[in-house]
Amino acid sequence: MERFKKIYEQGFVEVMEIWVDTETGINYLFHRSGNAAGFTPLLDQDGKPVVTPDR
């Protein structure tokens, strides 16, 4: 089984994706625009990581 699973994607040139860590359930946001990209935990309104219960 793969560690990360993509659950959402949007865009072609400017890309936004949401990935889930299959071991912890933590959601991550990936954003790419041109040659720049970033991958960071997705946080809720309280600053805590968003967790998907069923991995």
A tleap script that builds the chain and sets N, CA, C and O, in Angstrom:
source leaprc.protein.ff14SB
mol = sequence {
  NMET GLU ARG PHE LYS LYS ILE TYR GLU GLN
  GLY PHE VAL GLU VAL MET GLU ILE TRP VAL
  ASP THR GLU THR GLY ILE ASN TYR LEU PHE
  HIE ARG SER GLY ASN ALA ALA GLY PHE THR
  PRO LEU LEU ASP GLN ASP GLY LYS PRO VAL
  VAL THR PRO ASP CARG
}
set mol.1.N position { 0.847 -1.166 0.000 }
set mol.1.CA position { 0.000 0.000 0.000 }
set mol.1.C position { 0.904 1.245 0.000 }
set mol.1.O position { 1.950 1.275 0.648 }
set mol.2.N position { 0.474 2.252 -0.735 }
set mol.2.CA position { 1.242 3.483 -0.812 }
set mol.2.C position { 0.977 4.364 0.400 }
set mol.2.O position { -0.121 4.360 0.956 }
set mol.3.N position { 1.996 5.120 0.804 }
set mol.3.CA position { 1.905 5.955 2.003 }
set mol.3.C position { 0.925 7.105 1.824 }
set mol.3.O position { 0.165 7.403 2.746 }
set mol.4.N position { 0.920 7.772 0.651 }
set mol.4.CA position { 0.051 8.915 0.418 }
set mol.4.C position { -0.949 8.604 -0.696 }
set mol.4.O position { -0.617 7.937 -1.676 }
set mol.5.N position { -2.182 9.099 -0.527 }
set mol.5.CA position { -3.236 8.896 -1.515 }
set mol.5.C position { -3.832 10.258 -1.866 }
set mol.5.O position { -4.243 11.006 -0.979 }
set mol.6.N position { -3.878 10.579 -3.163 }
set mol.6.CA position { -4.460 11.847 -3.605 }
set mol.6.C position { -5.974 11.718 -3.580 }
set mol.6.O position { -6.537 10.793 -4.165 }
set mol.7.N position { -6.646 12.672 -2.883 }
set mol.7.CA position { -8.102 12.611 -2.791 }
set mol.7.C position { -8.790 13.774 -3.498 }
set mol.7.O position { -10.011 13.771 -3.654 }
set mol.8.N position { -8.001 14.787 -3.934 }
set mol.8.CA position { -8.590 15.936 -4.615 }
set mol.8.C position { -7.527 16.572 -5.489 }
set mol.8.O position { -6.361 16.658 -5.106 }
set mol.9.N position { -7.947 17.023 -6.686 }
set mol.9.CA position { -7.038 17.781 -7.543 }
set mol.9.C position { -7.825 18.799 -8.353 }
set mol.9.O position { -8.969 18.570 -8.746 }
set mol.10.N position { -7.170 19.935 -8.588 }
set mol.10.CA position { -7.793 21.024 -9.331 }
set mol.10.C position { -6.695 21.767 -10.086 }
set mol.10.O position { -5.621 22.025 -9.542 }
set mol.11.N position { -6.974 22.107 -11.341 }
set mol.11.CA position { -6.059 22.934 -12.118 }
set mol.11.C position { -5.094 22.146 -12.977 }
set mol.11.O position { -4.925 20.937 -12.821 }
set mol.12.N position { -4.453 22.887 -13.912 }
set mol.12.CA position { -3.472 22.292 -14.810 }
set mol.12.C position { -2.131 23.009 -14.686 }
set mol.12.O position { -1.116 22.378 -14.388 }
set mol.13.N position { -2.118 24.318 -14.911 }
set mol.13.CA position { -0.884 25.097 -14.781 }
set mol.13.C position { -0.651 25.440 -13.316 }
set mol.13.O position { 0.442 25.235 -12.788 }
set mol.14.N position { -1.669 25.955 -12.674 }
set mol.14.CA position { -1.627 26.204 -11.232 }
set mol.14.C position { -2.418 25.082 -10.577 }
set mol.14.O position { -3.645 25.044 -10.664 }
set mol.15.N position { -1.718 24.180 -9.927 }
set mol.15.CA position { -2.308 22.938 -9.427 }
set mol.15.C position { -2.483 22.992 -7.910 }
set mol.15.O position { -1.594 23.447 -7.191 }
set mol.16.N position { -3.634 22.524 -7.431 }
set mol.16.CA position { -3.880 22.361 -6.007 }
set mol.16.C position { -4.388 20.938 -5.792 }
set mol.16.O position { -5.315 20.490 -6.468 }
set mol.17.N position { -3.770 20.234 -4.843 }
set mol.17.CA position { -4.155 18.855 -4.552 }
set mol.17.C position { -4.225 18.656 -3.044 }
set mol.17.O position { -3.550 19.345 -2.279 }
set mol.18.N position { -5.053 17.706 -2.633 }
set mol.18.CA position { -5.095 17.290 -1.230 }
set mol.18.C position { -4.704 15.821 -1.194 }
set mol.18.O position { -5.261 14.993 -1.915 }
set mol.19.N position { -3.733 15.514 -0.337 }
set mol.19.CA position { -3.224 14.160 -0.162 }
set mol.19.C position { -3.478 13.721 1.276 }
set mol.19.O position { -3.450 14.539 2.195 }
set mol.20.N position { -3.726 12.422 1.465 }
set mol.20.CA position { -3.926 11.863 2.807 }
set mol.20.C position { -2.803 10.874 3.091 }
set mol.20.O position { -2.495 10.010 2.270 }
set mol.21.N position { -2.203 11.013 4.259 }
set mol.21.CA position { -1.208 10.050 4.737 }
set mol.21.C position { -1.983 8.818 5.189 }
set mol.21.O position { -2.768 8.900 6.133 }
set mol.22.N position { -1.779 7.690 4.541 }
set mol.22.CA position { -2.579 6.496 4.839 }
set mol.22.C position { -2.241 5.878 6.193 }
set mol.22.O position { -2.999 5.045 6.691 }
set mol.23.N position { -1.121 6.265 6.798 }
set mol.23.CA position { -0.765 5.728 8.119 }
set mol.23.C position { -1.334 6.570 9.252 }
set mol.23.O position { -1.751 6.025 10.274 }
set mol.24.N position { -1.357 7.901 9.087 }
set mol.24.CA position { -1.810 8.779 10.165 }
set mol.24.C position { -3.175 9.401 9.919 }
set mol.24.O position { -3.839 9.829 10.863 }
set mol.25.N position { -3.608 9.458 8.642 }
set mol.25.CA position { -4.876 10.093 8.292 }
set mol.25.C position { -4.776 11.596 8.120 }
set mol.25.O position { -5.768 12.238 7.777 }
set mol.26.N position { -3.588 12.182 8.354 }
set mol.26.CA position { -3.414 13.626 8.224 }
set mol.26.C position { -3.496 14.042 6.755 }
set mol.26.O position { -2.913 13.403 5.878 }
set mol.27.N position { -4.241 15.140 6.506 }
set mol.27.CA position { -4.401 15.682 5.151 }
set mol.27.C position { -3.317 16.713 4.881 }
set mol.27.O position { -2.945 17.488 5.763 }
set mol.28.N position { -2.814 16.712 3.651 }
set mol.28.CA position { -1.782 17.663 3.233 }
set mol.28.C position { -2.251 18.409 2.000 }
set mol.28.O position { -2.945 17.849 1.151 }
set mol.29.N position { -1.870 19.676 1.903 }
set mol.29.CA position { -2.172 20.497 0.742 }
set mol.29.C position { -0.910 20.638 -0.090 }
set mol.29.O position { 0.142 21.021 0.421 }
set mol.30.N position { -1.022 20.325 -1.384 }
set mol.30.CA position { 0.072 20.508 -2.331 }
set mol.30.C position { -0.359 21.582 -3.315 }
set mol.30.O position { -1.460 21.521 -3.862 }
set mol.31.N position { 0.504 22.568 -3.545 }
set mol.31.CA position { 0.196 23.633 -4.500 }
set mol.31.C position { 1.412 23.849 -5.384 }
set mol.31.O position { 2.536 23.966 -4.897 }
set mol.32.N position { 1.169 23.902 -6.712 }
set mol.32.CA position { 2.242 24.160 -7.666 }
set mol.32.C position { 1.815 25.279 -8.590 }
set mol.32.O position { 0.699 25.278 -9.109 }
set mol.33.N position { 2.701 26.226 -8.793 }
set mol.33.CA position { 2.461 27.334 -9.720 }
set mol.33.C position { 3.777 27.605 -10.441 }
set mol.33.O position { 4.725 28.119 -9.847 }
set mol.34.N position { 3.829 27.258 -11.721 }
set mol.34.CA position { 5.065 27.408 -12.477 }
set mol.34.C position { 6.121 26.470 -11.933 }
set mol.34.O position { 5.891 25.265 -11.825 }
set mol.35.N position { 7.297 27.025 -11.583 }
set mol.35.CA position { 8.395 26.210 -11.055 }
set mol.35.C position { 8.402 26.125 -9.536 }
set mol.35.O position { 9.282 25.481 -8.966 }
set mol.36.N position { 7.451 26.751 -8.872 }
set mol.36.CA position { 7.392 26.741 -7.411 }
set mol.36.C position { 6.328 25.753 -6.936 }
set mol.36.O position { 5.284 25.596 -7.570 }
set mol.37.N position { 6.606 25.094 -5.816 }
set mol.37.CA position { 5.640 24.139 -5.269 }
set mol.37.C position { 5.818 24.053 -3.760 }
set mol.37.O position { 6.879 24.373 -3.223 }
set mol.38.N position { 4.754 23.613 -3.087 }
set mol.38.CA position { 4.819 23.432 -1.647 }
set mol.38.C position { 3.888 22.325 -1.195 }
set mol.38.O position { 2.866 22.066 -1.830 }
set mol.39.N position { 4.241 21.671 -0.095 }
set mol.39.CA position { 3.490 20.563 0.470 }
set mol.39.C position { 3.446 20.795 1.969 }
set mol.39.O position { 4.492 20.796 2.619 }
set mol.40.N position { 2.258 20.991 2.536 }
set mol.40.CA position { 2.133 21.344 3.949 }
set mol.40.C position { 0.885 20.705 4.550 }
set mol.40.O position { -0.076 20.441 3.828 }
set mol.41.N position { 0.883 20.452 5.863 }
set mol.41.CA position { -0.334 19.907 6.481 }
set mol.41.C position { -1.504 20.865 6.294 }
set mol.41.O position { -1.335 22.082 6.370 }
set mol.42.N position { -2.673 20.323 6.054 }
set mol.42.CA position { -3.901 21.102 5.931 }
set mol.42.C position { -4.446 21.311 7.349 }
set mol.42.O position { -4.678 20.343 8.073 }
set mol.43.N position { -4.648 22.567 7.744 }
set mol.43.CA position { -5.064 22.881 9.111 }
set mol.43.C position { -6.511 23.348 9.171 }
set mol.43.O position { -7.015 23.963 8.231 }
set mol.44.N position { -7.180 23.047 10.294 }
set mol.44.CA position { -8.549 23.518 10.495 }
set mol.44.C position { -8.534 24.919 11.090 }
set mol.44.O position { -7.469 25.525 11.214 }
set mol.45.N position { -9.694 25.441 11.459 }
set mol.45.CA position { -9.806 26.805 11.966 }
set mol.45.C position { -9.107 26.998 13.312 }
set mol.45.O position { -8.837 28.132 13.708 }
set mol.46.N position { -8.811 25.906 14.019 }
set mol.46.CA position { -8.112 25.992 15.305 }
set mol.46.C position { -6.604 25.775 15.165 }
set mol.46.O position { -5.880 25.781 16.160 }
set mol.47.N position { -6.132 25.585 13.929 }
set mol.47.CA position { -4.710 25.367 13.689 }
set mol.47.C position { -4.255 23.938 13.883 }
set mol.47.O position { -3.055 23.669 13.931 }
set mol.48.N position { -5.210 23.009 13.995 }
set mol.48.CA position { -4.881 21.590 14.156 }
set mol.48.C position { -4.974 20.891 12.801 }
set mol.48.O position { -5.781 21.288 11.961 }
set mol.49.N position { -4.166 19.863 12.576 }
set mol.49.CA position { -4.202 19.151 11.299 }
set mol.49.C position { -5.576 18.500 11.051 }
set mol.49.O position { -6.201 17.957 11.962 }
set mol.50.N position { -6.014 18.573 9.804 }
set mol.50.CA position { -7.247 17.900 9.394 }
set mol.50.C position { -6.917 16.412 9.254 }
set mol.50.O position { -5.954 16.045 8.581 }
set mol.51.N position { -7.723 15.556 9.897 }
set mol.51.CA position { -7.486 14.109 9.886 }
set mol.51.C position { -8.692 13.412 9.270 }
set mol.51.O position { -9.836 13.663 9.647 }
set mol.52.N position { -8.410 12.528 8.313 }
set mol.52.CA position { -9.450 11.695 7.707 }
set mol.52.C position { -9.500 10.399 8.509 }
set mol.52.O position { -8.515 9.661 8.534 }
set mol.53.N position { -10.636 10.100 9.172 }
set mol.53.CA position { -10.691 8.936 10.065 }
set mol.53.C position { -10.544 7.594 9.345 }
set mol.53.O position { -9.854 6.710 9.851 }
set mol.54.N position { -11.159 7.420 8.202 }
set mol.54.CA position { -11.078 6.149 7.474 }
set mol.54.C position { -10.022 6.250 6.402 }
set mol.54.O position { -10.226 6.904 5.379 }
set mol.55.N position { -8.898 5.609 6.629 }
set mol.55.CA position { -7.795 5.685 5.686 }
set mol.55.C position { -7.896 4.546 4.767 }
set mol.55.O position { -7.063 4.398 3.873 }
savepdb mol mol.pdb
quit
